[in-house]
Amino acid sequence: MLRVGLIGCGKIADGHVEQVHATARGRVVAVCDREGLMAEQLAIRFGIARRYTDLDAMLGAERLDVLHVATPPDSHLRIAQTAFAAGCHVFMEKPFALTRAEAQQIVAAAAAARRQICVNYLYNFESPALELERLLEAGRLGDIVHVDSSYGYNLAGDYGLAVLSDPGHWVHRLPGKLFHNVLDHVLAKIVRFIGDDYAVQVFSMRRRAPSGNAMVDAMDDELRFLVRSADVTASGMVSAHGRPAAHTLRIVGTRDSYELDFGARTIVPVARQVYPSALGRLGPPWAQARHYLRNARRNVAAFRRHEFHYFQSMRVLLRRFYDAVETGAPPPVPQEDILRVCGLIDAIVLAAAAGGSRT
């Protein structure tokens, strides 16, 4: 049983503690937050005996195997370096770092300490993404031509309201503000198809009405981008206004194409017309209905196995990460993917600020 500590006791911390315990591979033995009340409340909710307001004190007293980091990203480099020096493996909440340069320092520190580092790209471990992985390995899609990733963000939700009502919220300190906090969800799904040489075109805007606060109004809420890398393109959308809020992936191959919906946890092939004329248009809706029915049955089966809750994908990811911790196997999220995501965020943020494109 791995001894796990957590630093950063905000809203996402509950999900981390729940899923650490659900893996039956680790136990959260201590939590830390510079706001003592936050640490105390989390510890009481989950029956955690030890709580701290200082990371060095927790690391010195608890002999942790793994540290989960759920603090704002401007603290990640310092915390990761401190944890590695104490002999901990690190599981990082996204965004992984403020910049690719900081991400490289974290990865280098992990390598120097011979510790594992992973980031919470949980949606890559949802059931549709795992099924897509099997299809790609089997060559069912052929060569990939284009990937499109969309993510909706509801500013009327609890977190959105907190960001809009508080000019001092840490999201406003990020170079890319709102987009910097959610682009991982868009980019983590597409970076495997993108090389290190790419060109980016970006369009961003603020669609909501001005609030009168300069800090809050400086935050755009609609983003579109296009990436070209060799003969593959990828497009992305972050939207705070589109309804229903999308969380989808469309992947276009030379043999077949698929559409994934992470909210509904479905993956279906794109409809194709096999026969010509009007008669050929009758078949695709029935074929699509059959594919969706298959997804529905799979989801019901997962529900019956208690594998359909909101953070099921984090549980899958954590089990694979803990396997890597215990065996020395490669981490479930490749480090090159982490660095590529951070590099793309840098490029998108710079291009958005410049109002154009970046190569």
N, C-alpha and C positions, 0 to 999 in steps of 0.2 A: 504494500500500500504506500503510494508516494505521498510524501508530506508536501502539501501545497500551501502557499501563501498568496494573498491577493492585495494589491495596492490600487486604490481608487475605488471608493465605495458608493459610486453613483448608481444610476438606474440600471446600467448594463451589468453591474456586479452581481445582481441576483441571478441572472442567467448563467454566469460563470460558475458560481457556487453550486447551483442546482445541477448543472451538467457535470462538473467534477465529481460530485457525489454519485450521480446516476451512472457514470462509467464503471463504478465499483473498482476503480484502479487507483484512486487517490482520495485524500481527505483534506479539506481546507482546515488547517489548524490555527491560522492566524490571519487577521486582516489589518490593513493600514490605511489611514487617510489623515491628512494634516488637519482636517476638521474632525475632532474626536467624536462628536455626536454622530457623524455619518458612520464611522467605524463601529461605534457602539450599537447603533440601530441594526446594521447588517449582522453583526455578531449575535445579537439577541434573536433576530428572526430565524437564524439557521443554527443556533446552538453552538456557536464557535467560541471557544474558551478565551482566546487571547486576542486583544486588539491593541493597536499601536497608532501613534501619530508621527513616528519617525521610522523611516525605512531601515536605516543602519541598525537601530535598536532591534527591529524585528528580525533582520537577517542574522544579527549576532546572537540572538537568543533561541531561535527556532530550528536551526539546522534544516532548512528547507531543501527539497529536491527540485521543486518547480516554483517559479513566481509568475503569477498571472498579473499582467499590467493593464489596468483599465482607467488610466489617467489621460488627460489631454496630450496630444502628440508632441507638444513642445517640451515635454518632460521625458520622452521615451529614451532618448540617447543616454542621458545621465542615469536613469533608472536601470537600463539594460547593462551599462558598464558596471554599475555598482553590484547588480545581481550576479553577473558573470564572475566578478572578482570574489564573490562569496561562494562560488561553486554551484550556482543555480542554473537550471535550464529556464528559458523564458518563453511564455506564451503571450503574445502582444495583441491588444485590441487594435483595430484599425482606427485612423490612418497609422501606418507603421512608423512613419517619421515625417518631419516637416518637409524634407527634401531628399532627393536621391543621394546627395553627398552624406547626409546624416544616416540614411539607411545603409550605405556602404560601411560607415564606421561601426554600426551595430553588428552587421554581418561579420566584419573583420574581428570585432571583439569576441564574438561567439566562437569563431574559428580559433583564435589565440587561446581561449579558455577551454577549448574542446567541449563546448556545451551546445545544446540544440537551441535553435531559435525558430519560432513559428508565428504566423499572424492569423487572426480570426477571419479568414476568407470563407466563412461558413457556407455561403450559398453554393460554392463549388462542390459541396458535399450533400446537397439536397438530392432527393431521389431522381428528379429529371436530369440533373447534371451527371450523376453516376451512370444513368442509362446512356446518356450521350457519350460518356467516356467509353463504354463498351461498344457502341456503334462506331466510334472513331477508330478504336483498336481493330475492329473487324473490317475496316475499310469500306463501310457501307455508304459513306458520303463522297468517297473519292477525294480529289484535291479540293481544299477549301478556297473559295472564291471571295466570299464576303461574310462578315459577321456584324450583326446589329444588336446592341445592348441598350435597354431602356430601364430607367429607374424613376419612379414617382416619389415625391416627397411632400407630405401633407403639413404645410405650415400652420394649419389649424389644430394639429395634434398637440399633445402636452409638450413634446420636445420643441416643436416649431414655435409654439407660443413663448416658451422660455427664451429662445434665441431672439425673437422679435421684441420681446418686452425688456430685455436686459442688454444694453449696449456694452456691458462689461463681460458678457458671456465669452468663453474661450473660443467659440467658433469665429467670432469677429477678429480674433488675433491671427487666424490662419491666413497664409498668403492667398489662398483661393476661397476663403470664407466658407459659405454653405457648400459649394461644390467640392472643396477640399475634403470635407467631412464625409461625402457620400460617393465620390468618384471611385473609390476602391470597389464598391458593389458593382459598378459598371465595368471597370477595366479588368478586374481579376478574372472575369469570364472570357476575355478576348486576348490576353497577352500571350497565351501559348501559340497563337497564330501570327503574332507580330514579331519581326526581328528587331535588332537593336538600331537599325537604320530606318528611319521613318520620317514622313512629313505630316504635319498636323494643320488642319484648318478648323477654326473655332468661331462660333457666334454665341454671344451671351447677352442677356438683358434682364432688367428688372421689370416685371409685368405688374406687380402689385402697386397700389397707390402709395405715394410718399407718406412717411409717418411724421416728418418734421425733425427726426433725429438723424444727423449726418452719418453717424457710425452705422446705424441700422439701414439707412437708405443706400449706403455704399455696397450693400450685399445684393447681388443679382440673384434671380431665382429661376431662370430658364437658361439652359445650356444645350448646345448642339455641337458636335465635333465630327470630323472625318479624318481618319488616319490611313495613309498608304505606306505599305512596307513591301517592297518588291512587287509581286503580282497579286497581293492580297490587300483588300481594303476592309476597314472596320468603321462603323458609325456608332455614335452614342447619343443618348438624350437623358438629361436630368430635367424633370419638370415638376414644379410645385403647383401647377394649375391644371394639368391634364387630368381628366376623370373618366373612368376609374384610374387611380394611381397605378401606373404600369410597373411591372417587374418581370421583364421578358427578355428572351434571347432568340434571335433568328440566325441560323447558320446555313449558309448556301454552299453546297458542294457541286462538283462536276457530275456526280452520280445521283445524289439525292439531297434534299434540304429538309431541315427540321425546325419546329417552333417549340420553344420551352416557355412555360408560364410558371414562375416560381411561387406566385401566390396560390394558384390552384394546384401546384405540383403535378403538372402534366407535361408530356412531351409527345408530339404528334408529327408525322411527316407532312410536309406541305402538300396540299391537294394537287393532283395532276389529272389532266384530261387524257385518258388512254385512247378513247375512240373519237372520231371526228363527228361533226354536226351536232344538232340539238340533242340527239340520243346520248352522245358522249358526255354531255353536261349533267345528265341525271345521276351518274354514278358517284362522282366525288363527294357530295354531301353525305351519302350513305357510308362511303368508305371512312370519311372523317368521323362520323358518328360511332363507327365500330372502334376506331382508335381511341376516342374519348371514353367509350364504355370500358375498354381495357384498362385505361388509366384509373377510372373510377373504381373498378374492382381491385386494382392494386392498392389504391389508397385506403379502401375499406379494410383490406387485409392488414395493412400497416397500422391502421387505427386499432384493430382488434389485438395486435401485438404490442400496443402501447408505444408505437414508433411513429406517431403522426403529430406530436406536439410541436410547438413553435420552434424550439431549439433542438430538434432532433438532429439537424445537420451539424450543429456544434458538437453534439455528443459523438457523432461519427468522426469528426475531425479530431477531437480530443483523444479518442481511443487510438487513432493512428499516430498522433503526436506522442502519446505516452509509450506506444510501441517503439517509436524511434528513440525516445529517452532511454528506455530499458535495454534496447538491443544495439543501438548505434546505427540503425538503418537510416537512410535518407529521410528528411522530414516530409510530411504529406504535402506541404506547399513548397515547391522548389525555390531556392533563394534567388535564382535568376528571374523568376516570375515576380517576386517581391520587388526586386530592384527595377524591373521593367515597369511595373505599376507606378512606382515612385517617380521614375523618369518621365513617364507619360503625364502624370499629374503636374510635374514641373512645366512640361512643354505646354499643356493645355492652359494652365494658370497664366503663364507668360503671354501666350497668344491671345487669351481673353483680355488681358490687361492692355495689350497693344492693339486690340480690335482687328486682328487679322490672322495670319498663319505663321507657323514656325517649323523649320526643318532641323 
